[in-house]
Every structure is written in C-alpha cells, then in structure tokens.
C-alpha cells in the first residue's frame, strides 16, 4: 500500500512539473522569450496590481503574473462552460417537462374524443333501436287496422 501511495505521489509531482513546463513554454511562445511582449491590458493590470511598470519587472514576476492570468482565464472558461452546460441541462429538463405535459394533454383529449365517439355511437344505436320498435309497432297497428276493416267489410 505504501509503495502505491509513494508511486502516486511521485507520479503527481512529475505530472505537475511537466504541466508547469508546458505553461512556461506556452507563455514564452505567446509573450516572447523574456515575457516582455504582453498586450496593453495585461501590462496595465500588472501596473495596478503591483504598482510597477512592466518593463521594470523581473522575469519571475512577469511569469507569475501571466501564469495566474492564464489560470484565471482557464478557470473562467471552465466556469462558463459549466454554467452553459447547467443552463443547457435546465433547458432540456424544461423541454422534457413541456413534452410530458403535451403528451398528457394529447392523451386526455384522445380519451375524451373516444368517450364522445362511444356516447355518439350509443346514442345512434338507441335511435336505431327506437326507430325499429316504432316501425314494428306501426306494422302491427297497420295489420290491426287492416284486419278490422276486413271484419267490417264482411259484416
């Protein structure tokens, strides 16, 4: 267990050293070998923060300032990305909720339409049945009238 822990600590130290070298190489590439080619807003920020002109500062002071600046920019980008993802997730959740409500409403309307159709079909069926009863009774009445007329005609 100790060996694993020791290996992990050494690995992290090596990784942080290589990461620091990568940052320094990136800074040199972007701001020149002596880090003197910084844009005006960075030089102005340095002046406000340290009260010292950029040209009068040492390499290590510039490097520390620019490293903190780059880390701050990276942190801001990560924060913005996280906020954008959170907003996107929130928007997706709102859309899912909206879709769920729309499906619920659609299902309710479909059920109501099916119920109305069933009631209409039932009403139509009752009307047909009533009409058949009326027609049957009319026939019986007609037959009774005809038979009554035939009996009166014989007398």
C-alpha positions in Angstrom: 0.0 0.0 0.0 2.8 2.4 0.9 4.6 1.7 -2.4 1.4 2.5 -4.4 1.0 5.7 -2.4 4.7 6.7 -2.9 4.4 5.9 -6.6 1.2 8.0 -6.9 2.9 11.0 -5.1 5.9 10.8 -7.4 3.7 10.5 -10.5 1.7 13.6 -9.5 4.9 15.6 -8.8 6.3 14.7 -12.2 3.0 15.5 -13.9 2.8 18.9 -12.2 6.4 19.7 -13.2 5.7 18.8 -16.9 2.5 20.8 -16.7 4.4 23.8 -15.3 6.9 23.5 -18.1 4.1 23.3 -20.7 2.6 26.5 -19.3 6.0 28.2 -19.3 6.6 27.2 -22.9 3.2 28.4 -23.9 3.8 31.7 -22.1 7.1 32.1 -23.9 5.5 31.4 -27.3 2.7 33.8 -26.7 4.5 36.7 -24.9 8.1 36.3 -26.1 11.2 34.6 -24.6 11.5 37.2 -21.8 7.7 37.6 -21.5 8.0 41.3 -22.4 5.5 41.3 -25.3 2.3 41.3 -23.2 -0.7 43.3 -24.5 -1.6 46.6 -23.0 -4.4 45.4 -20.8 -2.1 42.9 -19.1 0.6 45.5 -18.6 -2.0 47.9 -17.2 -3.4 45.3 -14.9 0.1 44.4 -13.7 0.8 48.1 -13.0 -2.4 48.4 -11.0 -1.8 45.2 -9.1 1.9 45.7 -8.3 2.4 49.4 -8.7 5.3 48.7 -11.0 5.9 49.2 -14.7 6.0 46.0 -16.8 9.4 46.9 -18.2 10.9 47.3 -14.8 9.6 43.9 -13.5 11.7 40.8 -13.4 11.1 37.7 -15.5 9.8 35.7 -12.5 7.3 38.5 -11.6 6.0 38.5 -15.1 5.9 34.8 -15.3 3.9 34.5 -12.0 1.5 37.3 -13.1 1.0 35.7 -16.6 0.6 32.2 -15.1 -2.0 33.4 -12.7 -3.7 35.3 -15.5 -3.8 32.2 -17.8 -5.0 30.0 -14.9 -7.7 32.6 -14.2 -8.8 32.6 -17.9 -8.8 28.8 -17.9 -10.9 28.8 -14.7 -13.3 31.4 -16.2 -13.7 29.3 -19.3 -14.3 26.2 -17.3 -16.9 28.1 -15.2 -18.6 29.5 -18.3 -18.6 26.0 -19.8 -20.1 24.5 -16.6 -22.7 27.3 -16.5 -23.6 26.8 -20.1 -23.9 23.0 -19.6 -26.1 23.6 -16.5 -28.3 26.0 -18.5 -28.5 23.5 -21.3 -29.4 20.8 -18.9 -32.0 23.0 -17.3 -33.4 23.9 -20.8 -33.5 20.2 -21.7 -35.4 19.4 -18.5 -37.9 22.2 -19.2 -38.4 20.9 -22.7 -38.9 17.3 -21.4 -41.4 18.6 -18.9 -43.2 20.6 -21.7 -43.2 17.5 -23.9 -44.5 15.4 -21.0 -47.4 17.8 -20.4 -48.2 18.0 -24.1 -48.3 14.2 -24.2 -50.6 14.1 -21.2 -52.9 16.7 -22.7 -52.9 14.8 -26.0 -53.8 11.6 -24.2 -56.6 13.3 -22.3 -58.0 14.8 -25.5 -57.8 11.4 -27.2 -59.6 9.8 -24.3 -62.3 12.5 -24.3 -62.7 12.1 -28.1 -63.0 8.3 -27.7 -65.6 8.8 -24.9 -67.6 11.2 -27.1 -67.5 8.8 -30.0 -68.7 6.0 -27.8 -71.5 8.1 -26.5 -72.4 9.2 -30.0 -72.4 5.5 -31.2 -74.5 4.5 -28.2 -77.0 7.3 -29.0 -77.1 6.3 -32.6 -77.7 2.7 -31.6 -80.5 3.7 -29.3 -82.1 5.8 -32.0 -81.9 2.8 -34.5 -83.4 0.5 -31.9 -86.2 3.0 -31.1 -86.9 3.5 -34.8 -87.2 -0.3 -35.2 -89.6 -0.5 -32.3 -91.7 2.3 -33.8 -91.7 0.7 -37.2 -92.7 -2.7 -35.7 -95.5 -1.1 -33.7 -96.6 0.8 -36.9 -96.8 -2.5 -38.8 -98.8 -4.2 -36.0 -101.1 -1.2 -36.0 -101.5 -1.3 -39.7 -102.2 -5.0 -39.6 -104.8 -4.5 -36.8 -106.5 -1.7 -38.8 -106.5 -3.9 -41.9 -107.9 -6.8 -40.1 -110.6 -4.6 -38.5 -111.5 -3.2 -41.9 -111.8 -6.7 -43.3 -114.1 -7.8 -40.5 -116.3 -4.7 -41.0 -116.3 -5.3 -44.7 -117.6 -8.9 -44.2 -120.4 -7.7 -42.0 
